[in-house]
Amino acid sequence: MKRIIALLVAALASVSLVTPTSAALVYVPELDRFVEGGYASIQPGTAKRGSTIRRTTVDYETKLKPGTIVVETSERRLYLVLDDGKAIKYGIGVGRDGFRWSGTHSITRKAEWPAWTPPPQMRKRVPGLPAYMEGGPDNPLGARALYIGSTLYRLHGTSEPWTIGQAVSSGCIRLTNEDIIDLYERVQVGSRVVVRQ
């Protein structure tokens, strides 16, 4: 009996050595599609890179009230207005050419590890995109999402932190998971969001 079990274990081990394992599908915004292995498969060496842009508190003179979120698209930075002429500055990824926008809205919903339902316009542009994706570390929305007014856009985390500081999204504003968690804890539903070009 021990010999039969040993042969079965050896057979299973040999099958696992020759059977390819499937890599996780990761959404790559520049390609507007899911890629097996994500960036690592198209840009070797990027799999473990994070953002080099660090969250900092800065001087920030404004007439906007504390708690207001200001997105400076051209600067690729987001400011959370604080008291006493200060703000917390975050690095962000913004919409690529043709997907940038501006306006004033408010946060209408907050979600932890949000599921993702790509809008019909995106699914039309990107055949094969899933109709729905459960929340989790590989989800393009990352660890938290702040929904902006009645728009299709969100402030959200990302499973691809190396894209912070770039124009890569379909209009959403992305932060590292660490930064979106920090922002999420600081703002409430109803907080004002000002997006500037």
DAGI-V688087 format. One record per backbone hydrogen bond with DSSP energy under -1.0 kcal/mol. CO is the residue of the C=O (numbers start at 1). NH is the residue of the N-H. If there is no record, write none. Layout:
# DAGI-V688087
CO/NH, CO/NH
This chain:
# DAGI-V688087
1/5, 2/6, 3/7, 4/8, 5/9, 6/10, 7/11, 8/12, 9/13, 10/14, 11/15, 12/16, 13/17, 14/18, 15/19, 24/37, 26/35, 28/31, 28/32, 28/33, 33/28, 35/26, 35/38, 37/40, 38/41, 39/43, 43/46, 46/49, 56/89, 58/87, 65/68, 68/81, 69/194, 70/79, 71/196, 72/76, 72/77, 76/92, 77/72, 78/90, 79/70, 80/88, 81/67, 85/60, 86/82, 87/58, 88/80, 89/56, 90/78, 92/165, 93/174, 94/168, 94/169, 96/99, 103/195, 105/193, 106/149, 107/190, 109/147, 111/145, 116/133, 119/123, 120/124, 121/125, 122/126, 126/129, 133/116, 136/139, 139/142, 141/157, 143/113, 144/157, 145/111, 146/155, 147/108, 148/151, 153/148, 154/173, 155/146, 156/175, 160/163, 161/164, 163/166, 166/94, 169/96, 173/156, 174/93, 176/180, 177/181, 178/182, 179/183, 180/184, 181/185, 183/187, 188/191, 191/107, 192/69, 193/105, 194/71, 195/103, 196/73
